[in-house]
Amino acid sequence: MLLGASLVGLLLFSKLVLKLPWTQVGFSLLFLYLGSGGWRFVRIFVKTIRRDIFGGMVLLRVKAKVRRYLREQRTVPILFASTVQRHPDKTALIFEGTDTHWTFRQLDDYSSSVANFLQARGLASGDVAALFMENRNEFVGLWLGMAKLGVEAALINTNLRRDALRHCLTTSRARVLVFGSEMAPAIFEIQASLDPSLSLFCSGPWEPSTVPAGTEHLDPLLEDAPTHLPSRPNKGFTDKLFYIYTSGTTGLPKAAIVVHSRYYRMAALVYYGFRMRPDDIVYDCLPLYHSAGNIVGVGQCLLHGMTVVIRKKFSASRFWDDCIKYNCTIVQYIGELCRYLLNQPPREAEHQHRVRMALGNGLRQSIWTDFSSRFHIPQVAEFYGATECNCSLGNFDSQVGACGFNSRILSFVYPIRLVRVNEDTMELIRGPNGVCLPCQPGEPGQLVGRIIQQDPLRRFDGYLNQGASNKKIAKDVFQKGDQAYLTGDVLVMDELGYLYFRDRTGDTFRWKGENVSTTEVEGTLSRLLDMADVAVYGVEVPGTEGRAGMAAVANPAGSCDLERFAQLLEKELPLYARPIFLRFLPELHKTGTFKLQKTELRKEGFDLAVVKDPLFYLDARKGRYVPLDQEAYTRIQVCPHHFLH
């Protein structure tokens, strides 16, 4: 602002007082601008203008379509109908488990039979039906059929059991539960506490003795149902489509609301931003109860006519064989899948595929280059965006390690921002006027997105639980009187506007006066330990400030050269970031989307009365990890500074 005022002042003085010609005025302004640091702006402009123009064009294209669909009150089923009309006999879905191929016409007929059957059973627009099933073509046909009737599907995480499963069914207020026969044991466990009015339908191999009493076999009922398109429900572009549940790593799962416009926006931004093509074939091994698998993946089929190969579960050993068999050109990843693939022994198949793009989020910067070069994948299409967020990002030009960007030149075009937070409490830091303080390049901050409810690209639909929705909204963020969505994620922006994921809220801890990023430490430790699963978290030590670092390592073999490991850590990590405690387990528990579950690990800490796994601590005097026995545990409790770094 000061530089701008100086330039204007010089312009007026040179022209009005000195009466210099325009050429001399122009050169004077240029020299002042460059001499005041303006060359940085020129450098940024030159390096980012192509990227920013492309990103802006993608945004404008999607925005124009969103406005049109909003005006015409389109829905996902209506958009899918257009896709079917374009190529009814093209393969839409392939289920790898049985090699079942469905054309767009077959998917359309199956979903219509679902809608007509549910309508005959008394369901209507606005009702909720829960879907609890492993990946297969029918999963897509079921929720799509529900949407044709205006029934909202509650997509239940197949890893949930007992209390968490009961909670999801209860809070969704579902009138119907459709479950796969493979999930029957989980339903059997909670049948006594289910609402008696809840209608139960089982899809898949039928064995009456394994399902709760009153359950009906869905498959023959759908075969008898008519396949004509049911009458259009009273639903529009911004009405509810289905619910996706959060992973539940910090408590019971919450139902995030997905409206039709959100489904379109997420799928379309990825399609246009990463230059996908209608003839691409997507390999989708991610759970379909999650937005990455069901929106970013399957959405390309329903909205853009691509063929999607569905796998029941991710398999590192079969991954490339599947890609070759089905001629896949795009593979999806999430979380740690890329590391699992790198951990596989080299084989011929990884060089014989036609994959040109890896699409997903959570690829660690430490293995990014190794992944793309070993498997010969030209484009890593990393993106950022939770199911419910309004500030999705895309790394459209494969910048190593980045999850997206925001223009430094035209930052107002896409109203997102990194704002300063107290990294200990994650509270927003505000200026004297009460407005949040924006971060400078290189300064970590929480990503926020301005909420404009009238704009389908900027709206926040929240959760079924209004209290949970309110916790994700902050006021006076960009300016007084506004509202913004809080992602809870800490990112860092570089000078060119590329954004890098740093931590999820609560995943940073402070030790020896320094903030430790668990994400960075986990990446380093995993690499040093041959791509093992590693969870890093902070634990309290009596008599010390902050939290000491602790790493839980999946080590089924039970062997590790701790002396060499300590030596490698000295080279790789600063002293404050090195884990003080190590815990070796047979395996680490993960969510269905491969997020490590740390809550219980953090609670148990290094308490020998609770933890029965092998524990070690970094002895400050010896400079290496030694077993944590009762004597050492007592010494640390009494006088930690003598034994810990």
N, C-alpha and C positions, 0 to 999 in steps of 0.2 A: 504493500500500500504506500509506504514511504517512497519507494523507488518510482512508483507511478506518479505520485504527486511531484517529485523532483523533475521527472520528464516533462510533465505538463507545464511546470513553472519555467523550465528552460525553453520550451517551445514558445510560450507567450513572451518571455523576455527577449529571445533572439529575433522574433518576428516583429513585435510591436515596439520595442525600445531600440534594439540595435538595427532593425530593419534589414536583416541579412536575407540573401536569396534562399529559396527553398532547398537547394542542393546543400548549401553550407549548414542550414538548420538540420537537415536530415543526417548528415555525417556527424554533427555534434551530438545529436540524440543517440545515434548508433554507438559512438565511442563511450558516452556516459553509461549507456545500457550495458555494454560488454564489460566496461571497467568496474561496474557495480555488481558483477556476478551474473549478469544476464546471459553470458556464454553458456551457463549451465542449462538455461531454458532452451537455447538453440540446440544444444547437444541432446537434451531430452526430446525435443520436437523431432529432430532428424531420426532418432532411434526408435521412436514410438508412433509416428504419425500413421504409418501403414497399418499397424496393429489396431490403433484407435479407430481409424476409419472403418476397417473391417468389422470391429466389434460394434461400432455405432450402426452400421448397415444391418447387422444381424438383429440388433435391438429394435431398430425401426421396422424391419420386416415382420418380426414377431408381434410387435405392438400393433401394426396395421391389421394383422390377421385377428388378433385378440379383440380389437375394436369392432371388426366386422362380425365376428362370431358372437360378441356380446349384443350387438344390434339385432342380429338374426336369431338370438337365443338358441345357439347351437349347443349340443352336448356331446360327450364322447361317443355314445351310441350313434348319433346322427353323423358325426365325422367318420366313424367306422363304416357306416352304410355307404358313404361316398367312396371309401377305399375298396369295399367289396364290389361296387359297381365298376370300378376301373379295371380290376383283374380278379374276377371271381374264382378262376381255376388255378391261380398261382398258389404255391405252398405258403401258408401263413405261419404255422407252428409245427415244430418237430419235437417229439418227446424222445430223448435219447434212450431212456430206460426200456422202451418197448419198440423203438424205431417207428412210432406212430406219426404219420404225416396228416395234417389237416389243411385243406385249402381254405381260402377266405370264405367261400360259400359254406363249407362244412362248419366252420367256426360260427358263422352267422346263423345257420340253422340250429346248431346246438344251443347257442345263447338264447335264441327265440323260444325254443322248447322250454328252457329254464324259466323264462319270463311268463310264458303261458301257464306252466304248471303251478308256479307260485301264485299267480293271479287266481287260478282255480281253487287254490287252498286258502284264499281270503286275504292275501297280502296286497298292499296298495302302496302308491307313492308316499314316501316319507317313513315307511316301516323300515326296520333294521333286521338283517339276516346275518348271522355270524358264519364265517368260513374258516375251518380248521383243517388244513390239508397240506400235504407235502407237494412239492412242485410237480406239475404235469399239465397237459393241455386243458384238462377239465377245469383246473383252477381258474384259468383265464375265462373260459366259457361261462363258468358259474357267476363270477362277479359282473361280467359284461351283461349276462342275461338279467341279473338283478337290476342293473342300471337301466336296461331297456324298459323295465317296469317302474322305475323311479325308486326302487328299494335300495337302501344304502347298506353296503356290505361292510361288516366289521372283520378285517383280516387279522386273524389271531396268529401270533408267533407260535410255531409248532414246537418250540423248546419249552413252552410254559407248562407247568403242572400245578395241581392242587390250588393253593390260595391265589396265586397269580392268575391262573387260568379262570378260576371262579370269578375273580375280580373283573377280568376283561368281559366275561359274558354278562355279568350283572350290570356293570356300568354302561355297556352298549345298549341295554334294554332290547336285546334281540328277541324277536318272536319265533325265529327259526334258527336252528343250528345244523349246518351241513358239515359233516366231518368225513375225512378219508378213513377207510377201514384200518389203515396203519395207525391211526390216532385213537382207535377204540379203547385201548387200555387206559389212556389218559382221561377219557370221558367216563369210563366205568368207575374210576377212582372218586369222581365228584358227583356221581349221579344222584346220591341221596340229598345233596344240597341244591340241586338244580330246580328252577321254577317249574312246577308241574304243568304250567301252560306252555312251556317251551317245546316246540315240535322238533323232533330229532330225525335227521335223514343221514344215511350212511352211503358213501359212494366208493366203489371198488369191490374187490372180492367179498362175497357175502357169507358170513358165518353167524347165524342168529344168536348162538350161545355166547359170543364175545362182545355183544353190544347191549346197552341198557334196554330194559323192557320198554316196549312202545316205539322203538326205533324202526323206521321204514327204510327199505332198500331203494335208494333214489334212482339208480340206473335204469331199471325196467320202467319206472314211472315216467322218466324223461323220454324214453323211446316211444311211449304211447301218446305223449303230449304233442299238440299241433306245432308246426314250425313257422307259421305265418307271423309277421311282425305285429306285436300287440299295439293297441292304440297308444299314442304318444302321451307320456305323463306330463304333468304340469311342473316341469323342471326347466331351468335356464342355465346359462353358462357359469353363473356364480353360485349355483346351488350345490348341495352336498352330493358327492359321488360315492366315496367310501371313507373308512377310517383305517389309519395305519397306527399301530401301537409303538411307542418308544421302547427301547431295549430293556428298560427297567433296571439299569445298572446302579441307579441311585434310589431305588424304591420301587413301588408297584408301577407297572406300565401305565402310560397315559395315552389316551386315544387322540391322535392328531387328525384334524378334519382336512380332508382333501376334497376340494370342489372341482368341478369340471374344468374351469379355467386354469387352475393350478396344474392339473394333469397335463393339459395341453402345453402350458408355458414351459414346464420342466422338460418335456420330451422335445419340444420344438427348438428351444435354445440350444440343446445338445445337438440336434440334427443339423441345424444351420450353422452353428458356431464351429463345429468340428468337421464340416463339409462331408457329411454322410451322403450316401447315394441310395436310391430306391432298390438297386440290385445288390446292395450289401446283405450279407448273412451274419447275424449276430449270435454269438455263443453266450448264452445266459445261464450261468451256474449259480446265480445268487438267489436267495430266498424270495419267492414272489409275494410274501406278506410284507416285504420291505420296499421302499420307494425306488431304490436303485434297480432291483430286478423287475419290478412291476410297472414302473413309470418310465424310467430312463431306458430300460431294455424292451419290455413288451410294448411300450408306447410307440416305438418305431414301427412295429408291426401294425398296430391298430390305426395309427394316424398317417403313416408314410408308406405303408405297403411293403415293408421289408420282411424277410423271412427270419424268424427267431427260433434258435435251437435251445430247448429247455432241458436242463439236466437236473435230476432230483437233488443232488448235492455235489459240491465241488470235490473233484478228485485230482490231486497233483499228478498221479501216475498215468491217468487217462486223458488229461487235458489236451495235449497236442494230438493224440490219436483221434479224439473227437473232432478237433478242428480240421484235420485232414479229411476225415470221413465225410463231413458235411460241407466242406469247402468254405469254412467260415472266414470272413474278412475282418470282422470286428470281435474282440473278446472283451468281456466285462470283468472288472476286478473290484475288490473292496478290501479295506483293512490289510491283512497280512498275506493275502493270496499270492502276491508276486514273490514274496520271500519264500513261501512254501515251494513255489515252482523253481526258484533258484537253488533250493536245497536238494532238489532231485538230481541224481547222477545224469550227466550228459547222455543224450540218445539221439538217434537219427531223426526221429519224428519232429524234433524242435526246429529242424532246418527245412522241413518239407512242406510246411503249411503255407497258406496264402494270406495270413493275417497281416493287415496293414495298419491296424489301430488297436491300441489297448485303451479302453474307456472305463474310467472309474475315479475313485478318490481314496486317499490314504496311502499312496505310494511314498515311502520314505525317501528323502533326498539321498541318503547314504547308499541306496541300492538302485536308484533310478537308472543311471547310466549302465550299470551291470545288466539290469533287466532288459533294457532296449537293445543293447549290443549283442548279448548272448543269444536272444531269441529272434534277432533281426526284425524288430518291429519299428518301422519308420516313425510312427506318430504315437506318442503317449498323450492321450486326451484326458488330462486330470481336471476334475471340476470340484467345486465345493457347494454344498447346499443340503441342509437338513430337510426332511419332509415338509415341515411347517414354516420354514424361513422364507423371507421375502428379499433376500440379498444373495442370490446364487452367483457364483463366479465360474469362469471358464478359462483354462489355460489354452487359448486358441492357437498359439504358435510353439507349443512344446518347450517352453522355457524350463530347464531342469530344476526340479524341486518346487516350482510355483503351483499353487492351486487356482490361480486366476490373476486378474489384474483390474485396476481402475485407472482411467486416464488421468495423468498429471496435468494435461493441458485443458481438458474439458471435463473436469471431475463432477460438475453439476449435472451432467447428462444422466448419470446413474447415481442416484442419491444413497450411496453407502459411505461408511466412514469407519476408520479406526479411532476410537476415543480412549483417552488415558484412564487407567484404572489403578487402584491400589492392588498390587499383585498378591498381597497377603490376604485381603478380605474380598477382593474383586469388586469393591465399591467404585462407582463412577466418580471421577475427579472433575469437579466443576469450577468454572471461573467466578470472578466477583459478581457477574450478572446471573449466575445460576445455570448457565448453559455448559454442556460438556466440552471438555478441551480436546481438540483434534490432535492426533499424533503426527510427529514429523517422520520422514523416512528414517528407517532404522530403529524407531521407537516402538516397542510392542504395545498393542492395545486391543480392546475388545471390538470385534466387528459388529456394527449395528446397521440397520436399514430403516430408512424413513417410512412410516406407515401412511398410506393414502388409500383409505378403504374403497373409494370410488374407482380406483385404478386396479384392474385385475393383476397387473404386474407388481403392484406395490402393496396390496392388501395383506393383512395378517388374519388368517381364519382361526388360528389357535387350536385349542383342545376342547373336548366335550366338557371337561371340568373348567368352569370359568375362573376359579381361583388359580389354577395352573396357568391359564392364559394370561391373567393379570401380572403374574410374576415375570413374564417374558417381555413386558412392555415398560418402557421408561419415558418420562416426559422431559421437555426442554432439553433435547439432545443436540439437534442441528441449530435450532433457534427457539426462542420463547414460544410456548404454546403448542409445540409439535409433539408427536409421539414417534417412538422408534422401537423396532424389534431387537431384543438382546439375544445374540446368538449364544453367548456363554463361551465363545471360543476366542483365544488370544492369537492374533496374527501379527506379522511384521511386513511392512511395505518397503521395498527398496526405492532407490532414486528414480527408477524408470516406471514405477507404479505396479510392479509385480508383487503379488501377495503370497506369503509363505505361512503355512500353518505352523503355529508354535505349540500351543497347548489348549486343552479343553479346561474350562473352569474347574478348579479344584485339583488339577493335575500339575500344578506348580507348587513347589515348597521352598522355604527359605532355610539356608544352612550357612553358618559362618558369615552372615551378613550378605549372602549372595542368593539370587533366585535361581533355582535349579529346574530346568525343563525336563520333565519325565520323558517326553516324546524323544528328545535328542539323545538322552542317556540310554533309553531302550534301544534306539537304532544302533548306537555304538556297541553296546553289550551284545546284542543279537549277532552283529557282524563278527565280533571277536569269538563268539561261542558257536560258530558254524550255523548261524541262522536259527538258533533255538528260540522258543517263545520266552520272552522276558517281560515282566511287569515291574515297573519302578514306581515307588511311592515313598512318602515321608512318614517317619514314625517318631513319636515323642520319646525323648530320653530325659529322665529326671535331672534337674540341675543344669540343663543347657537351654539356650534360646533357639527357637525355630524347630526344625525337624531334621533328623538324620536320614540320609538316603538308605533305602533298603531295596534289594532286587530279589524277586522270586523268579527262579529259573526252572523251566521244564527240562528235566534231565533224567529220562527213564533209565539210562545206563548207570546212573549214580556215580560217574567218574568225571573228574575235572582237575586239570593241572593248575591249582590255585596260585602257585608261586609264579608261573609264567603269566597267568591271567592278571595278577597284580602288576607285573612289570609292563604288560601291554597297556593297562589302564593308565599308568603314569605318563605314557606317551600320548594317549588319546584324549584324556579328560583332565581338566583342572582339578586341583585337590578337593575343592568344595563339592564338585559334582560326582566324585567317585563314591559308589555305594559303601556305607559303613557296614551294613549287614547283608549277608547272602542267605537265601533259603532255597534249597533244592527240593523240587517236587516231581512226582512222576509225570504230571501234566498240569497245565493251567486251564481253568475254566473260562470259556469264552461264550459270548452271546451268539445268536444265529448269524449275525453279521460280522463275526470275528473280532469283536471288541473284547479286550481282556477285562475280566471282572475283578476289580481291586478292592471293593468295599470290605469283604471279609478279611482279605490279606492285611489291609490297613488296620482293621480292628485287632487282629491277632498279634501284629507287630513281631517282636522277637521274644515274647513271653514263653519261657521254657515250659511253664505249666499248661500252656495251651497248644503250642506248636510241637508236633512230634517229628517233623521233617528235619533233616540235617541242617544246622545253623552254623554260620561262621561270622566272624567280625574282623574288621581291618585293625590290627594291632598297631598303634602309632609307634611303639618302640621298635618292633620287628619289621614294620613296613610290608607286611603280608597278611593274608587271611589265615586265621587260626580257628579251630573249633570253638564254638560258644558252649562251654559247660557251665555247671551251676556256680562254680567258683568265679569264673570270669563274669558271669551274669551279675553276681553279687557285687563284684568290684566296680563294674560299670554303673550299677545303681547308686553306689556310695560316692565314687569319685570318677565320673566319666572323663574329665579333662585329661587325666593321666593315661588313659588307655585308647581314647578315640582321637582321630585327627580333627 
